[in-house]
Amino acid sequence: MLLGNAGLVTIIASLLLSFTGATDSTQAWHRIGLLLGGLVGIVILANSRIIDRAITRAITWLLHRFTDLDVRDYAALLQLSSGFGVIELEIGADHWTEGRTLEELQLRKEGVAVLGIEKKRGSFVGVPNGSSVIEEGDTLLVYGHTRTLSELGTRKKGQAGDEAHRTAVLAHEGPDTGKREEGARHG
């Protein structure tokens, strides 16, 4: 972190010296134009899919060639770019999940998967089972649709929280789910 800050200070100092070293206003405007042009070029390159693919291929090849790391695109694997995400959910005393087991919460019915629980004592429970109790001060690592995760993050204890859960379950199941289940039972 210290080297990063030193690098930032060095860059700022270099830019200041470059601009103060200009002998006339034309030279200063020329330098400002070069600086802005360089920034625009960096932004264009940073947002280019072609450049991204080329860099990804090069890094993958280098990792396969010189390391024995298993290279995976976790963003694509978890479909993080199509409305899904992974968040950390800090549990307060008034949060809907506090004091309940994962089995009681039935978050899977909302389309939410609990990947892990960082307990307030500092331990980590990876892929917790249904008997895991959520306590105040815990942090849940959850995966799901970003709208659902956002709502879950603000859900409070009580009847309103239970109703929000029922609404989220219905939204996840969709309007045809009940008909499909009924047809499966009778068919």
C-alpha contacts under 8 A as a table, 3 or more apart, distances in Angstrom:
res1	aa1	res2	aa2	distance
1	M	4	G	5.03
1	M	5	N	6.28
2	L	5	N	5.19
2	L	6	A	6.12
3	L	6	A	4.91
3	L	7	G	6.02
4	G	7	G	5.07
4	G	8	L	6.26
5	N	8	L	5.02
5	N	9	V	6.20
6	A	9	V	5.10
6	A	10	T	6.11
7	G	10	T	4.99
7	G	11	I	6.18
8	L	11	I	5.17
8	L	12	I	6.24
9	V	12	I	5.17
9	V	13	A	6.03
10	T	13	A	5.09
10	T	14	S	6.04
11	I	14	S	5.09
11	I	15	L	6.19
12	I	15	L	5.16
12	I	16	L	6.18
13	A	16	L	5.11
13	A	17	L	6.14
14	S	17	L	5.14
14	S	18	S	6.07
15	L	18	S	5.02
15	L	19	F	6.29
16	L	19	F	5.28
16	L	20	T	6.04
17	L	20	T	5.12
17	L	21	G	5.80
18	S	21	G	5.25
18	S	22	A	6.84
18	S	31	R	7.99
19	F	22	A	5.59
19	F	28	A	6.05
19	F	31	R	7.17
19	F	32	I	7.99
22	A	25	S	7.34
22	A	27	Q	5.73
22	A	28	A	5.39
23	T	27	Q	6.73
23	T	28	A	7.68
24	D	27	Q	5.51
24	D	28	A	6.47
25	S	28	A	4.95
25	S	29	W	6.11
26	T	29	W	5.19
26	T	30	H	6.14
27	Q	30	H	5.01
27	Q	31	R	6.28
28	A	31	R	5.15
28	A	32	I	6.23
29	W	32	I	4.98
29	W	33	G	6.05
30	H	33	G	5.09
30	H	34	L	6.28
31	R	34	L	5.04
31	R	35	L	6.14
32	I	35	L	5.02
32	I	36	L	6.13
33	G	36	L	5.19
33	G	37	G	5.95
34	L	37	G	5.03
34	L	38	G	6.02
35	L	38	G	5.12
35	L	39	L	6.28
36	L	39	L	5.04
36	L	40	V	6.19
37	G	40	V	5.14
37	G	41	G	6.14
38	G	41	G	5.01
38	G	42	I	6.20
39	L	42	I	5.10
39	L	43	V	6.27
40	V	43	V	5.13
40	V	44	I	6.20
41	G	44	I	5.12
41	G	45	L	6.15
42	I	45	L	5.13
42	I	46	A	5.96
43	V	46	A	5.06
43	V	47	N	6.28
44	I	47	N	5.34
44	I	48	S	6.18
45	L	48	S	5.15
45	L	51	I	6.62
46	A	51	I	7.65
46	A	52	D	7.59
47	N	52	D	7.77
48	S	51	I	5.32
48	S	52	D	6.16
49	R	52	D	4.88
49	R	53	R	6.03
50	I	53	R	5.24
50	I	54	A	6.20
51	I	54	A	5.08
51	I	55	I	6.06
52	D	55	I	5.23
52	D	56	T	6.00
53	R	56	T	5.02
53	R	57	R	6.08
54	A	57	R	5.19
54	A	58	A	6.17
55	I	58	A	5.03
55	I	59	I	6.05
56	T	59	I	5.20
56	T	60	T	6.01
57	R	60	T	5.11
57	R	61	W	6.07
58	A	61	W	5.16
58	A	62	L	6.14
59	I	62	L	5.05
59	I	63	L	6.03
60	T	63	L	5.13
60	T	64	H	6.12
60	T	71	V	6.84
61	W	64	H	5.17
61	W	65	R	5.93
62	L	65	R	4.99
62	L	66	F	5.87
62	L	67	T	7.76
63	L	66	F	5.46
63	L	67	T	5.19
63	L	68	D	7.29
63	L	69	L	6.75
63	L	71	V	7.49
64	H	67	T	5.73
64	H	68	D	6.46
64	H	69	L	7.16
64	H	71	V	7.81
72	R	77	L	7.94
73	D	76	A	5.51
73	D	77	L	6.14
74	Y	77	L	4.73
74	Y	78	L	5.94
75	A	78	L	5.42
75	A	79	Q	5.85
75	A	80	L	5.15
75	A	81	S	7.00
76	A	79	Q	4.78
76	A	80	L	6.44
76	A	81	S	7.29
77	L	80	L	7.85
78	L	84	F	7.56
78	L	85	G	7.60
79	Q	82	S	5.72
79	Q	83	G	7.73
79	Q	84	F	6.14
79	Q	85	G	7.64
80	L	83	G	6.42
80	L	84	F	4.72
80	L	85	G	4.89
80	L	86	V	7.65
81	S	84	F	6.53
81	S	85	G	7.74
83	G	145	H	5.73
83	G	146	T	5.86
84	F	143	Y	7.28
84	F	144	G	5.41
84	F	145	H	4.23
84	F	146	T	5.29
85	G	143	Y	5.71
85	G	144	G	5.80
85	G	145	H	6.24
85	G	146	T	5.73
86	V	141	L	6.94
86	V	142	V	5.56
86	V	143	Y	4.44
86	V	144	G	6.76
87	I	141	L	5.84
87	I	142	V	5.60
87	I	143	Y	6.68
87	I	149	L	7.62
88	E	139	T	6.19
88	E	140	L	5.51
88	E	141	L	4.65
88	E	142	V	6.44
89	L	139	T	5.37
89	L	140	L	4.93
89	L	141	L	6.39
89	L	142	V	7.28
89	L	153	G	6.19
90	E	137	G	6.72
90	E	138	D	6.15
90	E	139	T	4.42
90	E	140	L	6.46
90	E	153	G	7.96
91	I	95	H	5.97
91	I	97	T	7.40
91	I	98	E	6.55
91	I	134	I	7.88
91	I	135	E	7.07
91	I	136	E	5.33
91	I	137	G	5.48
91	I	138	D	5.51
91	I	139	T	5.98
91	I	140	L	7.57
92	G	95	H	5.29
92	G	98	E	7.10
92	G	136	E	5.06
92	G	137	G	6.09
93	A	98	E	6.40
93	A	136	E	5.23
93	A	137	G	7.92
94	D	98	E	7.08
94	D	156	K	5.72
94	D	157	K	5.61
95	H	98	E	5.51
95	H	154	T	7.51
95	H	155	R	6.11
95	H	156	K	4.61
95	H	157	K	5.40
96	W	155	R	5.60
96	W	156	K	4.62
96	W	157	K	3.99
96	W	158	G	7.10
96	W	161	G	5.87
96	W	162	D	7.80
97	T	100	R	5.75
97	T	101	T	7.93
97	T	105	L	6.84
97	T	134	I	6.32
97	T	157	K	7.45
98	E	134	I	5.27
98	E	135	E	5.15
98	E	136	E	5.83
98	E	157	K	7.92
99	G	133	V	6.29
99	G	134	I	5.48
99	G	135	E	5.37
99	G	136	E	7.48
100	R	104	E	6.28
100	R	105	L	6.82
100	R	133	V	5.47
100	R	134	I	5.71
100	R	135	E	7.76
101	T	104	E	5.21
101	T	105	L	6.40
101	T	130	G	6.29
101	T	131	S	5.49
101	T	132	S	5.30
101	T	133	V	4.22
101	T	134	I	6.12
102	L	105	L	5.04
102	L	106	Q	6.31
102	L	107	L	7.28
102	L	129	N	7.18
102	L	130	G	4.69
102	L	131	S	6.29
102	L	132	S	5.90
102	L	133	V	6.58
102	L	134	I	7.42
103	E	106	Q	5.49
103	E	129	N	7.99
103	E	130	G	4.33
103	E	131	S	6.33
104	E	130	G	7.86
106	Q	109	K	5.75
106	Q	110	E	7.52
107	L	110	E	5.23
107	L	111	G	6.61
107	L	112	V	5.25
107	L	113	A	6.79
107	L	114	V	7.94
108	R	111	G	4.85
108	R	112	V	4.97
108	R	113	A	5.82
109	K	112	V	7.30
109	K	169	V	5.45
109	K	172	H	7.19
109	K	173	E	7.64
110	E	148	T	7.64
110	E	165	H	7.43
110	E	168	A	5.49
110	E	169	V	4.45
110	E	170	L	7.83
110	E	171	A	7.73
110	E	172	H	5.48
110	E	173	E	7.77
111	G	144	G	5.94
111	G	145	H	7.34
111	G	169	V	7.79
111	G	172	H	6.28
112	V	142	V	6.64
112	V	143	Y	5.69
112	V	144	G	4.68
112	V	145	H	7.50
112	V	148	T	7.80
112	V	149	L	7.58
113	A	142	V	5.59
113	A	143	Y	5.16
113	A	144	G	6.45
114	V	117	I	7.65
114	V	127	V	6.91
114	V	128	P	7.23
114	V	140	L	6.81
114	V	141	L	5.97
114	V	142	V	4.50
114	V	143	Y	6.50
115	L	126	G	6.30
115	L	127	V	5.04
115	L	128	P	7.13
115	L	140	L	7.68
115	L	141	L	5.42
115	L	142	V	5.52
115	L	143	Y	6.99
116	G	124	F	6.98
116	G	125	V	5.43
116	G	126	G	4.33
116	G	127	V	5.18
116	G	128	P	6.00
116	G	140	L	6.03
116	G	141	L	5.09
116	G	142	V	7.22
117	I	124	F	5.70
117	I	125	V	5.05
117	I	126	G	6.55
117	I	128	P	7.08
117	I	138	D	6.73
117	I	139	T	5.75
117	I	140	L	4.64
117	I	141	L	6.09
118	E	122	G	6.44
118	E	123	S	5.92
118	E	124	F	4.42
118	E	125	V	6.36
118	E	138	D	5.71
118	E	139	T	5.03
118	E	140	L	6.36
118	E	141	L	7.79
119	K	122	G	5.39
119	K	123	S	5.35
119	K	124	F	5.96
119	K	125	V	7.50
119	K	135	E	7.78
119	K	137	G	7.17
119	K	138	D	4.63
119	K	139	T	6.53
120	K	123	S	7.47
120	K	135	E	7.83
120	K	136	E	7.59
120	K	137	G	4.95
120	K	138	D	4.79
120	K	139	T	7.48
125	V	128	P	5.81
128	P	132	S	6.20
129	N	132	S	5.76
134	I	138	D	6.65
135	E	138	D	5.60
142	V	149	L	7.84
143	Y	149	L	7.75
144	G	148	T	6.90
144	G	149	L	6.34
145	H	148	T	5.38
145	H	149	L	6.23
146	T	149	L	5.01
146	T	150	S	5.99
147	R	150	S	5.14
147	R	151	E	6.31
148	T	151	E	5.22
148	T	152	L	6.05
148	T	168	A	7.14
149	L	152	L	4.96
149	L	153	G	6.08
150	S	153	G	5.19
150	S	154	T	6.91
151	E	154	T	5.49
151	E	155	R	6.27
152	L	155	R	5.10
155	R	161	G	5.49
155	R	164	A	7.45
156	K	160	A	7.14
156	K	161	G	5.22
157	K	160	A	7.20
157	K	161	G	5.35
157	K	162	D	7.60
158	G	161	G	5.42
158	G	162	D	6.40
159	Q	162	D	5.04
159	Q	163	E	6.08
160	A	163	E	5.09
160	A	164	A	6.14
161	G	164	A	5.00
161	G	165	H	6.24
162	D	165	H	5.06
162	D	166	R	6.37
163	E	166	R	5.06
163	E	167	T	6.19
164	A	167	T	5.06
164	A	168	A	6.11
165	H	168	A	5.06
165	H	169	V	6.16
166	R	169	V	5.11
166	R	170	L	6.26
167	T	170	L	5.18
167	T	171	A	6.13
168	A	171	A	5.00
168	A	172	H	6.08
169	V	172	H	5.12
169	V	173	E	6.10
170	L	173	E	5.14
170	L	174	G	6.05
170	L	175	P	7.63
171	A	174	G	5.29
171	A	175	P	7.84
173	E	176	D	7.72
173	E	177	T	5.62
174	G	177	T	5.77
175	P	178	G	6.99
176	D	179	K	5.39
176	D	180	R	6.28
177	T	180	R	5.14
177	T	181	E	6.16
178	G	181	E	5.22
178	G	182	E	6.10
179	K	182	E	5.09
179	K	183	G	6.05
180	R	183	G	5.09
180	R	184	A	6.09
181	E	184	A	5.03
181	E	185	R	6.30
182	E	185	R	5.22
182	E	186	H	6.37
183	G	186	H	5.21
183	G	187	G	5.63
184	A	187	G	5.09
